[in-house]
Amino acid sequence: MLGALAIILSMLFIAAIAILLFIFWIFMLVDSIKRKYRSENDKIVWVLVIIFTGFIGAIIYYFAVKVDDKKK
């Protein structure tokens, strides 16, 4: 009984992390679409990077563009 409860809780935890990563991915994708870039090619590249690399691309975008934007 206790083993089954541990499995269910771990699955819920993993599901919660997956949902949060998906939401983060969506926010970064929307931000990359709405952002004004120096070149239209920059926008296309970032959108494709985020779409094809998933949440890892969203994390890269966050640190490369979003955090740098906050510093300015």
C-alpha angles and dihedrals in degrees: 000000000000091000091054091050091051091051092049092048092048091050091050091049092050091047091051091051091048092051092049091049090050091051090048089050091052092048092051091046092051091046092051091050095049098041121104110235131188089244132026087227090064090058093049092048094049093046091051092046091052094045098047100038097042121205092350089061089047090053091048090049091049094054097036100045114006099048091041088053091054091054092059 
